Amino acid sequence: MAFLPICKEDMKRRGWDELDFVFVCGDAYVDHPSFGHAIISRIIEDFGFRIGIIPQPDWKDSKSITILGRPRIAFLVSAGNLDSMVAHYTSFKKPRSQDYYSPGMKMGLRPNRATIVYCNLIRKEYGDIPIIIGGIEASLRRFAHYDYWSDKVRASILIDSSADLLIYGMGEKPLFEILSRLKKGEDIKSIKDVKGTCYVTKDLSHLEGKDYIIIDSYEKVKEDKEAYAEAFAIQYREQNPFTGRIIVQPHKNLYLVQNPPAKPLTTEELDYVYSLPYERNYHPIYEKDGGIKALEEVKFSIVSHRGCFGGCNFCALHFHQGRIIQKRSEKSILEEVKKLTQLPDFKGYIHDVGGPTANFRNPACSLQLERGACKDRGCLFPTPCKNLVVDHREYFELLEKIRKIKGVKKVFIRSGIRYDYFLLDKDYKKYLEELCRYYVSGQLKIAPEHICNNVLKYMGKPPREVYEKFVEEYFKTNKKLGKKQFIIPYLMSGHPGCTLNDAIELALYLKKNGFIPEQVQDFYPTPGTVSTTMYYTGLNPFTLEKVYVPKTLKEKMMQRALLHFNNPENYDLVYEALKLANREDLIGYGKNCLIAPKKQDGGKRSVSKDNRRQKDGTENKRGGKK
């Protein structure tokens, strides 16, 4: 199966003089099921419609949007696999130097706020033609939302883009219904009642008799932080495909209407999505630029499921993929592995088998398939729910079958495991041994994020003691197997609730345990998360209690520097942080000190010898450098 048309010449080769849909995307064209535009376009094609793709049009020239002509039904618009602002800027708002979703990692091939810009180009050239927006940028900005980059509350992206319909979440389920109704002759502009979609209307008379709730308006939430927090809490609780109500948010003289979330995909539907005839590669036009970097990590990885019931507050999965696990069948997964073994550049290694969390293979409990996830109760946090079903048998049996397929040398788990869930399994020692024996490539990635329980509660993460138990069991198991394997802990600085003293406590923990973290993420206030709401409002949206927020650039930089206190480049920031926190006891040459004194304090302006980074690359027992 060939790539879909990207120019008129491609259309002619197919004998097409007109397309039904044109998909405008902020990413380069990669026909692989890890890329949203590939999935959506292949589904549309399979439904019998003609579709072409305009990847990364020249956003400075509206004519670039016309290269495939006017579509018969509608334009589809997505910023790509990432929010365009996240793709362009770091958490410190500094421009990035590389774009993994562009040819040769070149920056500047998509605009800031790509969804809005592309829609404006389409309106300029084609006037009132129907436009449907989707993807993570549109999905997480469907309500009035705090925008970190402009440091203000923006209106729904549907208002700013002037699009007709927004498909939120992963999109397949609403798309199935929309395409089916189009095939029956229904006008695209009349389709407003599909679950998993949003639209804008001038009045609410058509909702009479329906179950809907009106939240505070855009005008109110942009001026009143408590109102913003309360509106977010309602949005969060109503993201339930079984019990969620229609949500209405006024925007001046218009209304943003979110229909309830779409039902989870069935196993058969998810199998169908991954069975479509993807080329599993980037378009040949990018060969001269060295290809698309984002494909490298996922090309030989397997998505076994979607959704996550982990409930991390800094994660937007609740608003996008949802909390209910949707899994592919074993047959579908094994067939995809066999396809991968036939690719000419396959070297025998399956890089990952999982989803947002590798070891969530089934819904958290049977009740979720009848009434969805609980509104006011997490599955794992603050404590594991009594109804939580914990079982790793199916997942590890699947991994075993994959590694026995001819041509597969090794199977790795790189998407990370939820260690608190792992330890809840009564047979966790058995599965931990299998994990260490077969599926770890020298180091296992897990995400404690922090070690201060005061911070972890705001993150929605398990307490420090759970992490320490897993680490202990992991190294004990590797010792038993005669393996020298390590842990790579993901850590986060600057999260709401994290004080300077908390950051210092984390630095001391790292020093005591010999960690030099490789994976450090500064908290990034992206739309659609509980943590972003806390960051903007200074409130817990569910209780309205006040939350400390490290907002100044200086404090955020100090918290980040403390995680790499042994780096000489961070000396001044660490010194200032310790002085500010009245922790001069940690400046000196003692075994607990983080840095040496400055010269004017009677010392040398450097880290102590004990803290210096070794250059021999050896690892200590906890996975950091010696």
N, C-alpha and C positions, 0 to 999 in steps of 0.2 A: 504494500500500500504506500503510495507516494505522499509526500508532504502536501498539506493543503495549499491552495493558491495564495501567493503573496504579491502577484502582479497580473496584469492583463494577459501576458503571454502564457502564464500558468492556466488561466481560465480558458484560453483558446485551445490549449492542449487537451483539456477535458471536454471541449465542445460547449462551454458555457458562455453565454453573452450577458448574463446577469446573475448576481448572487442574492440569496434570500437574507443572509446576515453578513455583516462585516464586523470582525472582532478587532478592536484597537487595543493594543497592549503595551504597557511600559517596559516589559521584559523583551529580550531577544526571543525569537521563535525556537523553542525547544519542544519537540514532540515526544514528551516523556510524561508518564502519569504522576510525577512529582511536581509538575507545573500546571497550575490551574487552567491556563488558556488551552493547554493540550487536551485536558479532560473535557472541558466544556465544548470545545470545537468538535471533538470526535463524537460526543453524544449527539450534537446537532446534525452532524453528517450521517450518523447511523439512523436518525429519525427520518432521513430522506430529504433533508434540506441542503441547499448549497451554501457553503460558508467559506470565506477567505479571511486571511489574517494580515493586519498591518502592524508589524512589530516595530516599536520605537519610531513612530513617524517624526519628522522634523517639526518640533513644536513651535518653531519660529515662522513656519510657513503653512498656512491653512490648506494650501493645495496638496500637501502631503497626505491629507486625509481623503483625497479623492481618487487615489491611484487605482482603486478597485471599482470605482463608480458608485452610484447610489444603490444601496441594497433595497430589495423589494419589501422587506418586513421591518428591519431595525438594525441599528448599530449596537454592538455590545462593547462596553468599555471597562477596562481594569488597569489599575496602576501596576499590577504584577504580583509576584509572590510576596513582596514586602510593601509596607506603606512607603511611599516615595520619599517622605521626609526621613524615615529611619534609614532608607537606602543611601541617603545623601549626607546625613549628619550623625556624629557621635553623640553620646549622652551628654557631652559637654558642649554641644552645638557647634563643634568644629567640623568643617567639610571633610568628608572621607576622600581618600585618594584612589580607591578602587571600587568598582561596581561589579560584583560577581555575576550579575544577571545581564551584563552587556558584553559584546564581543571584545576580546582582549582586555577585559576589565576596565574599559574606558569609561570615565565619568562624563556627564553632561549629555548623554543620549536620551534622557527622559527629563521632564521638567519637575520642579517642586509641585506638589499637589497635582499630580499627573491626571487623576480622574477629572478634576474640574477643568484643567487646561484642555484636555482632549475633547471634553463635551462642548466647550466653548468653540473649539475649531469646527466641530461638526455643525453646531448651530449656525456659525458664520457661513458655511458652505451650503448647508441643506435645510436651513430653517427649522420647521416644526416636525422633522422626521423623528419617529420614536427612538429613544435611547434607553437602554437598560444597562445599569452599572452594577458591578459586583467586585469580588476579590476582597482581600483583607482590609485595604484602605477604605473602601466604601462600607464594608460590613461593620467595622468598628467605629465609624463616624456617622452612623445612621441617625443618632439623636444629637441634640446640642451637646457639645463635648469640649472638654478642656484641651487646648492645643498648646503643647509645651514650647514649640518653636516660636510662636508669637506671644506666648504667655497670656493667653486670653481664652475665653469661651467662644467657640465658633458655632454657627448654626449647623443644622443637619446638612450633610454633604449633598443631599437631594435638592436642597434649596439652592446652594451655591453652584451646583453643576447644571441645574435646570433639566436634569434627566427625568424620564417619565416613570421609571420603576427601578427599585433597588432590590437585588437578590442578596440576602445576607446569609452568613454561614457558608458551608462548603458548596451549596448551590445546586447539586444534582437533583434533589427531590423536587424543588420548585420548578426546575427546568423541565423535568419529565412532564409535569402537569401543563405547563405553558405550551410546550411543543405539541402535546396531545390535543389541546384545545385549538391551537392554530391549524392543525391538520383537519380539524372538523369545521374550519371556516370562520372561527371567531376572530374578531378584530383585536390586534395586539393592544390597542389603546383602551379597550374595555375590560382587560384582564387586571383586576385590582384586588381580588379576594384570595389569592394563592398564599398558603402558609409559607413562611420564610421569605416574605417580600415586604417592602415598604413603598408608600407612595405619598404624594402631596395632594391635598384637596382644599377647595374653598369653603365647603360646608360639611357638616356631619349628618345630614338628614338620612343618608343611605345606611348609617349605622344604627338607626332606630330599631330597638328590639334585640340588638346584639350586646354581648357582654364586653364592655370596654371601660377603660379607666383613663382619665385625663390627668397628666402630670403637669407640674409647673412649666410655664412657657419658657421659650428661649430667652425672652427679655427678662424674665424673673431670675432664672438660674445664672445668667451672666452677671447679675448684680448682687445676688444673695447666695453665699457659699453654703449655708445650711440648706437652702432650697435645692441647690445643686446636689448635695449629698443625699437628700431625701428622694429626689427624682431618680438618682442612680440606683438607690436601694430597691425602688419599685421595678426599674428596668431589670435589675439582676434577678429578683425573685420571680419575675414573669417569664424568664427565658426557659420555659418548660413546655415541651411539645404536646403534653397531655392536658395540662391544666392552665397554661398561660393564657392571659386575656389579651385582647387588642389594646395597644397602648397608643394614646394620642398626645402629641405635644404641640401646642400652639406656637406658631412663628408669625408674629405680627397678624396679618389678615389671612394667613394660611394655616393648615394643620398638617403636621407630619403624622402619618398613621403607620404603625408597625403591626402587621398581622402576626398572629402567634407563630412560634417557631415551627419549622417543618418537622414531621415525624422522623425518627432515625431511619437510615437506610437499612433494609433487611440484608441478610447475608447474600441472598441471591442478587439483590440490586448492586451491592458493593462488588461482588464477583463480576457482574456485567461491566461495571465501570473499568475494572482493571483488565478485562478481556479484550478491549477495543484495540484496533490495529495501529498502535503507536509505532513510529519509526525508532523510538528509544535513542534519539540523538538530536543534536542541534542541526539547524538547517545548513546545508552545504555553503551558503553564502558567507558563513562565519569562519570557514576553514582558513582563509587567508589571514585572519586576525588571531588565530590560535584557539578558536572555539569559545565555549562558554564555561567559565570556571565553576559555576554553580552546579553543573551537571556531574562533575567529577565524583563528589561524595555520594550522590544518590543513584548514579547509573547502575550500580550493582548492589543496591539495597532494596529491601522488600518492605512495603507497607502492609502490615498484617491486620491493622485495625485503625480506627479513628476514635477521637473523644478521649476525655481524661476526667476521672473523678478525684484527682489529687487535690484540687482546690487551692492551689497556690494563688495568693492574692495579687501577685505581680504579673500573672499570666492572663492572657485574653482568651484562652481556649473556651472558657465558659460561654463567652459571647459569640464564639465563632464555630468551633466544632461541637461544643456541648459537653455535658458531663456523662452522657450515656455512651458506653463503649459499643461501637459497631464493628463487627469483625468480618473478615473474609473467611471463606471455607478453606479447609486444609487442601482440598483438591485444587482450588484456584491458586493458592500460594505455591504449591509444588509445581504446577504447570508453568508459572512465571519463572521459577528458578530454572526449570529446564530450558526455557527460552533464553535466559541469560547465559547459560552454558554454551549456547550456539553462537553467541556474538563473537566476532573475530578478535576483539580486544579483551575478552574475558580471561583472567589469569587463574581462575579457580577459587577466588575469594569472594564470599558474600559479605559485604561490609556491615550490614545491619538487617535485623528482622525485628520490626516493632512498630511503634507509632509515637505519639507524644511521650508516652511512658512505655518502655519495652514490655514490662511484665504485667500490664493490664490487658488481659486477653478476653475477659468477659465483663458484662455489667456488674456493678458493685453488689447488686442484689436483684432478686427476681421482681421485686416491687417496681423497679425502675422501668421495666418494660410494660407496666400497666398504668402507672401514674407519674412516671418521670422521677427525677431526682428531687429530694426534699428541699423545700424553700428555705428553711432556717436551720438545716443540719448538714454538716459536711460528712462525707463518708469516712474520712481519716482524721480530720481535725475538728475540734481540739483533741478528741480521743476517737479511736476507731468505733464505728457504729456497731451495735450488737447484731444488726442484720447483714453486715458485710460478709460476703462469701470470698474466702481466700483459698486459692487453689492454683498451683503452678504446673500441675501435671500436664494439662493440654499443651501449654506453651513449650515445655521442655520436650515433650514427645514430638511436637512439630519441628523443633530445632534438630532433633536427632534424625528425623526423616530427611530433612534438607541436607544435612552433612553426609548422608549416605547416597545422595544422588550422584550418578556418574559425572565426573568433571569438576565436582566441588571438592576443594582441598580443605577449606576452613570456613567456618561461619563465625562471625563476630557480632557482639551486641554493642552498638555504639550510641544508640539513642538514649542510653541511661536507664537505670532501674530505680524504682521507688523502694528504697531500702526498708522503710517502716512497714510497708505492705509485705515485703519479702520475709521479714522476721516474724510476721503474724502467722505464716504457714507452719503448721505443726511438723511438716517435713522439710523445714527450711535448710537443715544441715545437709540433707541429701541433695537438694537442688543447688545449694551453694557449692558443693563439691563438683557437681556437673558443670556449673557456671565457670568455676576456676579451671577445671580440667580441659574444657573444650572451647569456651566462647569468649575468653578474655585474651586480648592481644598484647599482653604484658602490663596493661594498666586498665583499670575499670573506672569509668566516669560515673560519679554520683553527685547529687546536688544538695549538700546540707545548707548552703547559702550563708549561714552564720552559725555561731555557737552560743550566743547569748539568748537565753530563753525569752527575755523581754522583747528582743527583736523578732525572734522566730514566731511569736504569737501574732505579730502584725503581718508577718509574711504568710501565715497559714501553714507553717512547716512544723514537723514533729520536734520535740525537745532534743537538746544536745545529747542526752543520755542514750537515746535510740541510735543516733549516728555513731556514738562511741562503741556501742554494743556491736553494730554491724562491722565496723572497722576491726574490732578485736576478733570477731568470728571469721572475717575474710582472711586476715593474716594467719590465723590459726589453721584455717583450711589449706592455704597455700603451703604452709610449712609441712603439713601432713602429706601433701602431694609432692613435696620436694621442688616446688616452683617458687621463683622469685618474681612475684607480680605485685603491682602497686595500685594505689588509688589516686585518681585525679579528682579532687573535690572542687566543684564549682562554688565560688564564693561571690557575694554581692556586697558592695559598699553603698552607703548613702540612702538606704531604704527608709521610708517613713517609720518613725519609732526608734531609729538607731541614733543614739547620742555619741558624742566624742568618746565618752568613757566606754561605751559598748565597743566602739572601733578599737580602742586601746586593749580591751580585754581580748578581742579576737587576735590582735597582734601578739599578745603574750601567749595565747594558746598556740599560735603558729610557731613561735620560737620554742616553746616547751616541747612541742611534738616534732620539731625539725622540718616543718612544712615550708616550702617556698612555692606558693600557689602559682600555677601556670594559667589557670582559668579564673580571671577576676572580671566581674561585670559591674559597672556602675549602674545603679538603678536608673531606668529609662522610663519616664512617665508617658507611656504611649496610650492612646485612647482605648477605652473599654475595659479597664482593670480596676479592681478595688483599690489597689495601691496608688494608682494615679489619682483617684478621687481623694484619698487621704492626703496625697502630696499637695493637691490644689486647695482643698478646703481646710486641711488641718483637723479633720474630723473622721472618726470611724463612721461610715455611712449607715451602718446597721444599729449603732447605739448612740451616735452623735457625741460620743466622748471625745475630748481633745486628744490629738496625737502630735507628738513632737516631730517636726519635719526639718531635716538638714537641707536648707534651700540655697544658702549663699554658695557661690562658686568656690570661695576659699575653704569653707568647711567640707564641701564635697571632695575637693582636692586633698584635704588633709586626711579624710577618712580613707580615700583611695590609697594615699601614700603609706598609711599605716599597715596596709596589707602587704606592702613591699618595703617594709622598714629597713631592710638590709641593703637596699639599692642606694648607693651614694647620691644619686640624682634626687632622691627624695629626702635627703637629710634635713634641709631647712624646713620643709613642711612638717616632718615628723617632730622636729625640735619645737616648732611653734605649737603644734597640737599638744605635746606633753606639757609645755609651759602653760598653755591656756587651761588645761584640765588639772593643773596643780599636781602633775605627776613627774616632778623633777627627780623622784627616786628612781625613775627608769632611764635617767641620763647618767651614764657612768660606765664603769668597767666590770660591774658585778655580773653574775651569771644570769640575772633576771633583767638586766638593762637592755634596752632596745638600741640605743645609740650612745656613742662616746660624747663627752662634753666638747663644747666649742673651745677654741684656743683662749679666748678671754676668760673662760671659766676654769682655766687651768688644764685643759686637755687638748686633744687633736680633733680638728673638725672632720670626723669620719665615723663610719660605723666601727664598732669594736671588732677585733680580730675574730672573735667568736661568731660574729654575725655576717662575715663577709661571704659572698657567693663563691662557691668553688667552681672551677672551670673544667673539672674533669668529667662532669656529666654523671657522676655516680649518684645512686639513689639511696635514700635512707629507708628505714623500716616502714615509714608512714607514707612513702610515695613522693616526698619532696627531695630537694637536693641535700647532700650532706653539708 
